[in-house]
Amino acid sequence: MPVNWPDGMKNDFFCTPVHTLTGELIAIDLSYRPQPLAVNGLSGAVLPSLSPQERLLNQLLIIEEYADYFRQHGLLCSVAIDFQLARAVTESSFIQQILSQLPFVRLKLSEDFPNLHDGMNNPLLRTLIEQLNIIWLDDLGAGDANLNALQSNMFEAVKLDRQFYLENVDKPFFTVLINHIRQYTNRVIVEGVAGDGQLETLRNSKIWGVQGYFSPALTLENLDHSDGLRCENL
C-alpha cells in the first residue's frame, strides 16, 4: 500500500526539461533528490526509510496526480530505475497496474544496470519488456557498457553520459558515433550543451533532444504553473 509522504516531499522531485533543438518541450526527466525536512519541528530529522517498492510506488502515485498535465501537453516522463526498482516493477501487480494507466512514463535504466549487455537474454530486462514497459537507456558512454547494449533494440531512447558528451562533441567522429547509435534508436538525448554553437553539430547529427539547456530544473509542484518550460521565438 502507498506510504503517506510528509508535506513538502513533492519538492524532493526535480523536473529537468527535455526539448527538441528548436525549443519544443517533449519530455520531463524526473529525479528524486531528498532535501532536509523539518519533522515535528526538528530540522533535518531522519524519515523512516522506504523499501524500493514503496519508493517507486509513491513516486508513480505522485506522477499520477500530474497526469493531466503530461497528457494535455503531449509530454513523456522519464523515471530512473535501478536493479531493485526493476524487480519491484516486475513483481508488483499494483505497480504494473499504475504504469498501465500512465502510458507517458518511460523507465530509464543506467548503463551500469547488471548484465545490460545481455539484452533480451537478461531475464529481468526481458520481463520488463514483456510487461509492455517502454524503457530508455541513460548514461551511454560512462564506461560500464558498450554499444552491444543497444543492439537488442529494446530502448526507445538513449541519453549520452554528460561527461562523455562534453569530451567528444567537438571531435570529428562524434557524428559518426551518433549515426551508429541511431541505427538502433532515432531518439538520442544529450545533456551538457555548452552554447548555441554546439546546436549546429547536434542538428547535423539529428539529435532528438537536449536536456536542461533551454530551461532549468524545477520542482514538481511548480511544474504546471511554470512558464519557464516554454521556449518562444527560437
N, C-alpha and C positions, 0 to 999 in steps of 0.2 A: 504494500500500500504506500501511497505517497507520504513523504515526510513533510511536516509543516515547517517551511523555512522561515527564519526570522525576518521581520520587516526590514526592508532595505537590501536584502540579499540579491534582489534583481540587479542591483548596481555592481555586483560581482561579475556580471556578464558583460563583456565588451564586444561591440559590433564593429568590425572593420569592413568598410565597403569595398566591393569589387566592381570596377567599371570597365566598359569597353574602352578602346583607345580614343573614341570620340566623346567620352564622358558620360555615356549612358550607364546607369546603375543596373547591374544584372544579378548581383548576389551579395549576401552578407555572410562574412565569416564570424561565427560566434565562438568566443573563447571564454573560459572561466578563470578569473583572476581574483582569488579571495582577498578581500580588504579587511583591515582591522575593524571589528564591530564592538559596539557597546552593548553588553547584555546585562540586564539588571543593574544598570548604572556603572558597570565596570568596563572601561575602555580596553579593547584588545582581549576580551575574555575568550577562552577557547570553547568552541562549539563542539557538540558531540560529533564524532566522525561518522561519515556516511559510507556505506558499502558502495562499491562501484555501481551496482544495480540501482540503489537508491539515488545516487548522484545523477546518473543518466536519466532515470525516470523523472525526477523532479525538473531536470533541465528541459526535457521534452514537454512536460506539462506547462512550463513557463513559455516555451516557444508556442505552444498551442494557444495561449492567451493572445498571441500576436499573429495568429494565423491569417486573420482577415487582412492585415497589413501586407503580408507576403503575397497573398492571393491577388489583392487589388492592384498591387504594383508589379505583378508577374516576376517576383524575385525568388531566387534559390537561397537556401540557408545551409551552410556547411557546419558540421559539428564534428570535432575531433574525437576519435575513439582509439583507445589502446587495446592491448590483447584482452585485458579483463573486461573492458566495456563491450568489446566484440562478443565475448562469451555471454555477457548479460543480455545482449540483443538476441542472440540465438536461443537462449534458454528461457526467456521470459515471454510468455504469450501475451501478457499485458503490454509490455514494451512493443512487441510486434504489432499489436492492435493499434497503439497510438501512432506508430510510424506509418501504418497504412492510411491513417487519417491526415497525415502531413506529407503529401507527395512532393512538396518542395524541399524537403530536408535531404541533404546529402551527407553520408557518413564518410569522414575523412580519415584515412589511415596514414600514419607516418611511415617514412621509408625504413625505420628500424623495427617495423612490425615483424614478429618472429616468422621466419621462413616465407617471407613475402615472395621470394623468387620462385617458389613452388607453384604460384598461380592457383589454378583450379585443382591442383593436386594437394593443396593445403586444405584439410577438412574444414577448418573454421572459415576460411575465405569462401570455400565452395558453399557452405551452409548460408553465409550472408547473402550470396548471390541467389541461391535457390529460394530464399525467403523474399526475393524481389527487392532487396535493398539496392540503392544506387550509390556507388562508392567513388570517392576521389582519392588520389594519391598526393600526399603532402611531402615537402622537403626533398624532392628528387634532386640528387647531386650532392647530398650531405655526406655521402661516402659509405652508407650502410647497405646499399644495394646497387644494382646496375640496371641497364635498360631491359634486361631479361624480365624484370618485374612488369614491364608494360606489355610484353608480347602475348600475354593471356587475353588482352583486350577486355579486361574486367573494369577498367577505370573510365568513367565518363569524362573526367577532367584530371589534369596533373598540374601541381604547383611546384615551381622550381624552388630549391633552397635559396634563401635570401643571399647568403654569402657566396654561394656558387654563382648566382646571377651577377652579383656585383663584380666578381673576379673575371667573368667571361663575356659579359655583354659587348665589350669593345673589341673582342678578339675575332679574327677572320672566320673561325669555324663555328661561331655562335649560330648563325642562320642555318648552317648545315645540321648542327645538333638539333635545333628546333624542328627542322624538316623531318628528321629521323623520328623524333618523338611524335610528330603529327601523323605518322603512319599508323599509330595506334590510338590516338585521340586528337580530335581537332580543337579541343579546349585546353589550351595551355595558359596558365596564370603565372605572373611574375610579381614579386614584391621587392621593393627597394629601388624603384625607378628614381634616378638622381636628378632628372630635369627633362624639360621638353626635348632636348637634343637627342635623348635616347628613344623617344617615341617613334621617330622615323625608322630606326633599326627594328623596333618591335613591329611596326606596320609591315616592313619588308619580310619579317619572319611570320606574319599572320598570327600574332599573339592574340588570344581570345580576351584576356582580362588582365588588368593591373590592380593590385590590392593596396589600398591605403595611400594612393597617390593624389587623387582628385579631392579627397576629403578625409579627415582624420577619424580615428576610432571614437565611438561614443557609447554611453551605457544603453542597455536595452530599454530602460524606462524612458529615455529621451529619443528613442528611435522614431516613433510615429508622429512627433511634432518637431522634428528637425528639418530645417531647410538646407543644412549643410551637405546632404547627400545628393542634392540635385545640382547638376552642373549645367549651367545655361551658357549659350553662345560660345560653345567650344568648336 
